[in-house]
Amino acid sequence: MGGERRGMKVTEVTLDPPGGAFPGVDSTLAETAGVTRDAVLNLEWMDDGGLSALYRIVAEDAGAVETALDGDETVRKYELIEMDGEWLFVFVHADRSDLMGELLDIADEYTLLVDGPYEWTEAGVTITIAGRTEDIQQAHGRISGQFDLTIDWLGDYEPGHSGPLAQLTDRQREALETAFELGFYQSPRATSYEEIATELDCVPSAANDLLRRAEAALVAAVLDA
C-alpha cells in the first residue's frame, strides 16, 4: 500500500516586526535619518553566537550611518561599501537579536530553506521560504505569534525549474504583464504607475516596487544564465 506523497512547497511571507524593525542593528538603521533599508542580502549565525548580516540600504549620508553604528552597543564590527553611487552595503557583525534570532531558530527547527534576500517594503520584510507543507504550517503558527504575518503566495517547489520568469513571484509576473499590456514599456510610455496600480488594486508605490523588483530579478537571471 503506497504512502501519501508529500511534496515541497514554497511560500513568500511578509513579516511586520513590532515598530517596523527588529531590535538591535536593524532598529539602529531604521531610526537613522536619511536611511532606507532595501534588503538584507545575507543573514547567518556566527560561531561566537553573534549574528552576521549584509544590508543593502540607501543613505543620504554614509557618515550618519557610521555614527549610528558606532553608538550601537550590540555592534561588534562593521564595514561600509559604497556601490554605483546609489547603494550602500553594510556588513555588520552584531550580538544576537532575540526577535531575529527566534525567526532563524524556527527556520532551523522545522528544517526550512529561507531564500534571500530579505526585502523591505512598506508592509514589512518579505521572505521566501521552502519546505514540507506540514513544516511550513507549524512554523507559520509559531511565527505569527511573534509578528504580524501575511502570506503573499504559496506554490509548489520545483527544483531545477529554470528560466528568467521562474524567478518571479506570481504577483510580480502579474504586475509585469499588466504594465506591458497597458504600454508601460512602449516608447514613449503609454501608461503610468497610477493606472497600473488601479488594475492591480494596490497603491502606486506598491506597483512601482513590484515592477522594480521584477525587473531586477529578470536582469539578474539573464546575466547569470
N, C-alpha and C positions, 0 to 999 in steps of 0.2 A: 504494500500500500504506500503510494508516494506521499511525501510530505508536502506541505504548502510552501511554495517558493516565495521568499520574502526578499524583494529587490531593494536596491538602494534608492534613496530619494535625495533630492537637492532642494533646498529652500532658501529664499532670501528674506531676512527679517530686518526690521528697523527697531532699534532699541533707543529709548529716550531716558538716559540716566537722570536721577534727581538733580534739578538745577541745570540740566543740559550739559553736564560734564562729569567725568569720573574724578573722584578725589585724587589729589596728587598733581603730577606734572600736567595731566590733561586739563585740570581746572586752572592751573597757572597759565597755560597757553590761552585758554578760553577767555580768561579775565584780563589778558594783556591788550591794551588799547592798540587798534590798528592791525590785529591779528585775526585771520580767518583760517580755521582748521579745514583742510580739504580732505586728507586721508591719512590713515596710519598704514604704511606700506608693509611693515613687519612688526610683529609683536611676539616676544617669547620670554620664557623664564631663563635666568642665568643660574650657573652652578652655585653662586653665592646667595641665592634666594631673592635676588633683585630682579628687576624687570628691564628688558631691553626693548626699545621702541624706535621706529623710524617714522617721523611725521613729515608730511608734505603740507606746507602752510603758505599762505600769502601774508606778507608782513610789510607794513609801510616803513618800519624802521627796525633793522636787524639788531641794532644796539638796544632797543627796548626789550627784545626777546632775550638777549644776553643778561640784561639787568634782572628781568623777571626770573630766569632760571637760576641766576646766582643767588637770588633771595629765597629760593625754594629749598628747604632743608631736606626734602626727600630725594633731591637730585644728587647723584654721586659724581657723575661727569656728563659732559655733553659736547657736541660738536655741531656747528652750523655750516651748511654748504649752500651757497647761492647758485642757482641754475637758470640760465636763459633770461635773466632779468625779471622773471615772473615768480618762480617758485623759490621758497627757502626750505631746504631739507634740514630737519632737526633730528640728529641721532642722540638719544638720551638713555643713560643707564640710571635707574632710579630705584628707590625702595618699593616694595610690593604695595600696591593699592588694593585694599580689601575688596572693593566692589569689582574692579577689573580682574583681580585675582580670582574671585568667585566665578566670574564668567569663564575664565580659562580652565579652572578646576572642573566645572560642569562639562565642558567640552572633552576634557581628558577622561572623566568618569564614564561618560557614555560613548567613548571612542568615536567622536565626531571629527570630521575633517572641516576645519574652518579655513575657507579660501579667501585670502586677502585680495585687494586691500579692504580695510575697514573705511568706508567712505562716509564723510559727514554731509548731511543735508539739513534743510530747515527742520525736518521732523526728528532728527537724531542721527545715529550712526547705523549705516546699512552693512549687514554682514551676510555672506553666503556660506551655508552650512550643508554638508553632505553626510549621510549616514543611514542606518536602517530606520524604517518608519517608526517602530516602537521606541527606538532610542531618541529620535528627534522629538517624539511626542512627550516622553518623560522629561527630556531636557527643557522643552518648552514650558512644562509645568513648573520646573524649578526656576527658570529664568524669569518667567512672568511674575514670580513672587518678589523679584528684586528690581525689575524695570517695567516701565510702560513698553509693551511689545506689540508690534504689528507684523503679521505675516504678509509680505508683499506678493509672493508667489511660491508655489510648490509644484515640483515636477519630478519626472523620473531621471535618475542619474545615469548618464550614458557615457561610460568610459570609452575613449577613442573617438567620440563624436567630434568631427573636425569641421573646419571652415569658419570664416570670419563671423558669420551670423550666429554660429553656435556660442559665441562669446557674449551675446546679448541676452538680457532678461526679456521676458515676454512684453513687459511694459516699455522697455527701450525700443524693441522692434516695432511695437505699435506706434510709438512716437515718430520713429523714422519713416514708417510707411505713410503716416498721416502728413508729415511735413513734405514728403516727396509728392504725394497726391495733390497737395494744396499749392505746390510750386515754390516751396522754400528754397530748393536747390537750383532754380532757374536763374538766369542772368538777363535782366535784373530780377531780383527776388519778387515773387508774386504774392507773398503772404507774410504774416507776422507771428511773433510768439503768442500774441493775444488770440489770434484766430486758431492757432494750433492748440492752445490751452482750452479753448471753447470746445473743440472736437474731443479732446482728451478728458474733459471735465476736471480740470485742475487749474491752478493759478499759473500765470505766465512764467514766473520764476521757476516753477516746477517743470514746466515744459522745456525751458531753456536748459535746466540741469539734466533732464533726461536725454536731450539731444547731444549735449556736450559730452556726457559720459558714453553714450552710444558711439559717437564719432571717434572718441579716444580709443574705445575698445576695438573698433573696426581697424583703425590705423595700426594699433599695436599688433593685432592679429595678422594683418597683411605683412608688416615689416618682419614679424617673427617667422613667417611661413618660409 
